[in-house]
Amino acid sequence: QVQLVESGGGLVQAGGSLRLTCVASGRTFDSYAMAWFRQAPGKEREFVAAIYWSTTGTYYADSVKGRFTISKDNAKNTIYLQMNSLKPEDTAVYYCAGKFGWYSRSPDGYRYWGQGTQVTVSS
């Protein structure tokens, strides 16, 4: 059974930092792209960042570029999202997702999803 389990969300003041963790299990993800998406109340789910297990490339939404960093630990089957200089508009539920092949900035095509972790940034 494939599982993506996120953790690390919480309440933080504007300008603060959080690190989200996604632990993947249940299959081999070598040919998968892993991504973080987020969804704020009343809004569509949006792309945040992506990484491949097998290469060093990383990809970011313009809104988080320079503030967020996606990384991985292949030995632990774990993906991280380091979030710095957080803003109130970063408040959302953050989801980890896995897609076979090339990454996409659309949530369509991602087969595996975690349950989400809430990030709240106060002003």
Disulfide bonds with the S-S distance in Angstrom:
Cys22-Cys96 2.08
